[in-house]
């Protein structure tokens, strides 16, 4: 799923975002990805039909585990990544994005 497809999904479903960054132009490496994840209360990662949720306040994973989920093959933060409130969504699934409306 590319950022453009995710952006199209957001527009089609009338889901507003405050800030949109092009991951291809503004790459975020491991350090930035960890800082972003650690600033969230919850991180939800979608890969295909699988989703993994991390409670960053009660049971935060170690850096190695977190980076294994956050980074793509390029070593940068996977796209799309959306922050809604204190929740960070990494990757794309219809189910995950449908929850953005709520």
C-alpha positions in Angstrom: 0.0 0.0 0.0 1.5 3.3 -1.0 1.0 6.6 0.8 -1.1 7.8 -2.2 -3.5 4.9 -1.8 -3.8 5.5 1.9 -4.4 9.2 1.2 -7.0 8.3 -1.3 -8.7 6.0 1.3 -8.7 8.8 3.8 -10.3 11.3 1.3 -12.8 8.8 0.0 -14.0 8.0 3.5 -13.9 11.7 4.7 -11.3 11.1 7.3 -9.4 14.3 8.1 -5.7 14.4 9.0 -3.8 17.3 10.5 -0.4 16.6 8.8 0.6 14.4 5.9 4.2 13.6 5.2 5.6 11.9 2.1 7.7 9.1 3.4 9.5 8.9 0.1 10.8 12.5 0.5 11.0 12.7 4.3 12.6 9.4 5.4 12.5 8.5 9.1 15.1 6.1 10.2 15.3 3.9 13.3 15.9 6.7 15.8 13.0 8.8 14.5 10.7 5.8 14.3 11.5 4.8 17.9 10.9 8.3 19.1 7.6 8.5 17.3 6.5 5.2 18.7 7.6 6.0 22.3 5.6 9.2 22.2 2.4 7.2 21.6 0.3 5.4 24.2 -0.6 2.7 21.7 1.0 1.5 18.5 -1.0 -0.6 16.0 1.0 -2.3 13.2 -0.8 -3.8 10.2 1.0 -6.2 7.8 -1.4 -7.8 5.3 -4.3 -9.2 7.3 -2.3 -9.4 10.5 -2.4 -6.7 13.2 -0.2 -6.3 16.3 -1.0 -3.9 19.1 1.6 -2.6 21.5 0.5 -0.9 24.8 3.4 1.6 25.1 2.4 2.6 28.7 1.9 -0.8 30.3 3.9 -3.3 28.3 6.2 -1.5 25.8 8.3 -3.9 23.7 12.1 -3.6 23.5 13.6 -1.5 20.7 14.6 -4.5 18.6 11.0 -5.9 18.6 9.5 -2.5 18.0 11.8 -1.7 15.1 11.1 -5.1 13.5 7.5 -4.0 13.2 8.0 -0.3 12.4 10.7 -0.4 9.7 10.3 -1.5 6.1 12.9 -3.3 3.9 14.7 0.1 3.3 15.4 0.5 7.0 13.0 3.4 7.3 9.6 3.9 8.9 7.0 2.0 7.0 4.4 3.9 5.1 1.7 4.8 5.6 2.0 5.9 9.2 -0.8 7.8 10.8 -1.0 9.4 14.2 -4.4 9.9 15.7 -4.4 11.3 19.2 -2.1 9.1 21.2 -2.4 6.2 18.8 0.2 5.5 16.1 -1.0 3.4 13.1 1.7 1.8 11.0 0.8 0.0 7.7 -2.6 -0.3 6.1 -5.7 -2.4 6.5 -9.3 -1.4 5.8 -10.3 -2.5 9.3 -7.6 -0.4 10.9 -8.4 2.7 8.9 -12.2 2.2 9.4 -11.5 2.7 13.1 -10.1 6.2 12.4 -13.7 7.5 11.9 -14.6 6.6 15.4 
